[in-house]
Amino acid sequence: MATTLLLTNGLVIDTAPEPAVLGNADVLVEDGRIAAVGPGLAAPAGADVIDVTGRIVMPGFVDTHRHTWQAGIRAILPDTDLPAYLQRVLGELAPRYRPEDVYAGTLAGALECLDSGITTLVDWSHIQLSPGHTEANVAALRASGIRAVFGYCYGGDGDLDALAAETARVHREYADGTITMALAALGPEIAGEERALAEWRLARDLGLPVTAHMGGHGAESAARGLAFLGGNGLMDHPTTYVHANFYTDEALRRIAGSGGTVSVAPGVEAALNIGAPPTGRARAAGAPTGLGADTVASCPGDMFSMMRAAYFLERGRPDAAGIGFTVADALRTATIEGAEVAGLADVTGSLAPGKQADLLVLRTDTFGVAAAHDPVAAVVLSADTRNVDTVLVGGRVVKRGGVLQDQDVPSLLTSLADSAARLAAA
């Protein structure tokens, strides 16, 4: 594999400090990192030169919350709500999962991400029913080539000593390279205060960030859970609050002031009647805010759909409260702000030299995008997965010319279909 690549003559969009169209330029990648961005860059000897004339070049997308293992139960629960999802998916289907089902679902879900331009993924994985399930999950993430934060959620019984020991083992054995780790905590609103206290203390001991479903279970539950963290001195620990729908503006300011971040799943939150997505309110409070697909059991899994859902739901808030939310804001949540939520803002999310070359090349020769006057608006409002031509992760080309590289997709889809049929069988 070439260690030096030059993407030439693309229409370059950077995302930091704010999304901006840089115009026609080149992007030089050396040893997996962005070396330079600008017009007329010379190709070093032996470089792999990719002509991207007439195409958009930008940072890859960041998905801040996805249950990746659920790719095998796609579209199994449309037109439903959160209680029905919890009963069907976690109560009935999850216990049927074998390690091989986890592998097929996670690999397919991660490749779906790459295929659609998502280069970084926070994999919130609560299918850790055994060490074999964990091994399969991590193996699938590695095989995909995606940059991942493996959100490990202990799936054993209520033994808190076992939770600590197994989480420490997983951290010791699996977190390295493009796979880092977060503690996916069930938290005080789901598992109660005793386990939550153990989770946050363990995360602190291991130096792991926390990602937790908090704020999406009603106003009283949201207030009580945040008070629990504050009362136990846990709010200063790096935490992502997933589905922060019911936090007041003041609570969101407390989260922002403590260094917390917010992950919004706009499609799922609307479709499952969880609550109004807090995208604009969280950002106005100063909390870095990213987007997540959450589950393809009920919603689409591509970032184009997520950006559009966030954009339209925010701008459609009552009394025009969200009308100031722009396409640039939507793109930022999908890239650099999402990287902040994932704890990887110094690694990915923008085109700053020195960052990992996690890049996305979009075709513009399609009816949906051709002749677009505003490239940022075109990405957010007009493009879709058909436009994703080339994808790089750490300078490695994982998709080129519209085709995933080094993956046996037909065999994987067969395995996924077999798994899906077994899981859904009565």
BELDAJO-V652447 format. One record per residue. N is the residue number from 1. RES is the residue in one small letter. D_FIRST is the distance of its C-alpha to the first C-alpha in whole Angstrom. Layout:
((N:RES:D_FIRST) (N:RES:D_FIRST))
This chain:
((1:m:0) (2:a:4) (3:t:6) (4:t:9) (5:l:10) (6:l:14) (7:l:16) (8:t:19) (9:n:22) (10:g:22) (11:l:25) (12:v:24) (13:i:26) (14:d:26) (15:t:28) (16:a:29) (17:p:32) (18:e:33) (19:p:31) (20:a:31) (21:v:30) (22:l:29) (23:g:29) (24:n:27) (25:a:24) (26:d:20) (27:v:18) (28:l:16) (29:v:13) (30:e:12) (31:d:11) (32:g:11) (33:r:14) (34:i:17) (35:a:18) (36:a:20) (37:v:22) (38:g:24) (39:p:25) (40:g:24) (41:l:21) (42:a:20) (43:a:16) (44:p:15) (45:a:14) (46:g:11) (47:a:10) (48:d:9) (49:v:13) (50:i:14) (51:d:18) (52:v:20) (53:t:23) (54:g:26) (55:r:24) (56:i:24) (57:v:21) (58:m:22) (59:p:21) (60:g:20) (61:f:24) (62:v:25) (63:d:27) (64:t:29) (65:h:31) (66:r:30) (67:h:31) (68:t:28) (69:w:30) (70:q:32) (71:a:30) (72:g:32) (73:i:35) (74:r:34) (75:a:38) (76:i:40) (77:l:42) (78:p:43) (79:d:46) (80:t:46) (81:d:47) (82:l:46) (83:p:48) (84:a:47) (85:y:44) (86:l:44) (87:q:47) (88:r:44) (89:v:41) (90:l:42) (91:g:45) (92:e:44) (93:l:41) (94:a:39) (95:p:41) (96:r:40) (97:y:36) (98:r:35) (99:p:32) (100:e:30) (101:d:31) (102:v:30) (103:y:26) (104:a:27) (105:g:28) (106:t:26) (107:l:22) (108:a:24) (109:g:25) (110:a:22) (111:l:20) (112:e:23) (113:c:22) (114:l:19) (115:d:20) (116:s:23) (117:g:21) (118:i:22) (119:t:19) (120:t:21) (121:l:24) (122:v:27) (123:d:27) (124:w:31) (125:s:32) (126:h:35) (127:i:35) (128:q:34) (129:l:37) (130:s:36) (131:p:34) (132:g:32) (133:h:32) (134:t:30) (135:e:27) (136:a:27) (137:n:26) (138:v:24) (139:a:22) (140:a:22) (141:l:20) (142:r:18) (143:a:17) (144:s:17) (145:g:14) (146:i:17) (147:r:18) (148:a:22) (149:v:25) (150:f:26) (151:g:30) (152:y:32) (153:c:35) (154:y:37) (155:g:39) (156:g:41) (157:d:45) (158:g:47) (159:d:47) (160:l:45) (161:d:45) (162:a:42) (163:l:41) (164:a:40) (165:a:39) (166:e:37) (167:t:35) (168:a:35) (169:r:33) (170:v:30) (171:h:30) (172:r:29) (173:e:27) (174:y:25) (175:a:24) (176:d:21) (177:g:18) (178:t:17) (179:i:21) (180:t:24) (181:m:27) (182:a:31) (183:l:34) (184:a:35) (185:a:39) (186:l:41) (187:g:43) (188:p:47) (189:e:48) (190:i:46) (191:a:47) (192:g:49) (193:e:50) (194:e:50) (195:r:46) (196:a:45) (197:l:46) (198:a:45) (199:e:41) (200:w:41) (201:r:43) (202:l:40) (203:a:37) (204:r:39) (205:d:39) (206:l:35) (207:g:34) (208:l:33) (209:p:33) (210:v:36) (211:t:35) (212:a:38) (213:h:40) (214:m:43) (215:g:45) (216:g:45) (217:h:48) (218:g:51) (219:a:53) (220:e:54) (221:s:52) (222:a:49) (223:a:52) (224:r:53) (225:g:49) (226:l:48) (227:a:52) (228:f:51) (229:l:47) (230:g:49) (231:g:52) (232:n:50) (233:g:48) (234:l:45) (235:m:44) (236:d:43) (237:h:40) (238:p:37) (239:t:37) (240:t:36) (241:y:39) (242:v:38) (243:h:41) (244:a:43) (245:n:45) (246:f:48) (247:y:48) (248:t:51) (249:d:50) (250:e:51) (251:a:49) (252:l:46) (253:r:47) (254:r:47) (255:i:44) (256:a:42) (257:g:44) (258:s:43) (259:g:39) (260:g:39) (261:t:37) (262:v:37) (263:s:35) (264:v:37) (265:a:36) (266:p:38) (267:g:38) (268:v:39) (269:e:42) (270:a:43) (271:a:43) (272:l:44) (273:n:47) (274:i:46) (275:g:47) (276:a:46) (277:p:43) (278:p:43) (279:t:40) (280:g:42) (281:r:45) (282:a:42) (283:r:40) (284:a:44) (285:a:45) (286:g:42) (287:a:39) (288:p:36) (289:t:35) (290:g:32) (291:l:32) (292:g:32) (293:a:32) (294:d:34) (295:t:34) (296:v:33) (297:a:37) (298:s:39) (299:c:36) (300:p:33) (301:g:30) (302:d:28) (303:m:28) (304:f:30) (305:s:33) (306:m:33) (307:m:33) (308:r:36) (309:a:38) (310:a:38) (311:y:39) (312:f:42) (313:l:43) (314:e:43) (315:r:45) (316:g:47) (317:r:49) (318:p:53) (319:d:54) (320:a:51) (321:a:50) (322:g:46) (323:i:47) (324:g:45) (325:f:42) (326:t:39) (327:v:36) (328:a:35) (329:d:36) (330:a:34) (331:l:31) (332:r:31) (333:t:32) (334:a:29) (335:t:27) (336:i:28) (337:e:31) (338:g:29) (339:a:27) (340:e:30) (341:v:31) (342:a:28) (343:g:29) (344:l:25) (345:a:26) (346:d:25) (347:v:21) (348:t:21) (349:g:24) (350:s:24) (351:l:22) (352:a:23) (353:p:21) (354:g:20) (355:k:19) (356:q:16) (357:a:15) (358:d:16) (359:l:17) (360:l:19) (361:v:19) (362:l:23) (363:r:24) (364:t:28) (365:d:29) (366:t:31) (367:f:34) (368:g:34) (369:v:32) (370:a:33) (371:a:35) (372:a:35) (373:h:37) (374:d:35) (375:p:31) (376:v:32) (377:a:35) (378:a:33) (379:v:30) (380:v:32) (381:l:35) (382:s:34) (383:a:30) (384:d:29) (385:t:26) (386:r:26) (387:n:25) (388:v:22) (389:d:19) (390:t:16) (391:v:15) (392:l:13) (393:v:13) (394:g:12) (395:g:10) (396:r:8) (397:v:9) (398:v:12) (399:k:14) (400:r:14) (401:g:17) (402:g:19) (403:v:17) (404:l:16) (405:q:12) (406:d:12) (407:q:16) (408:d:19) (409:v:21) (410:p:24) (411:s:24) (412:l:24) (413:l:27) (414:t:29) (415:s:29) (416:l:29) (417:a:32) (418:d:34) (419:s:34) (420:a:35) (421:a:38) (422:r:39) (423:l:39) (424:a:41) (425:a:43) (426:a:47))
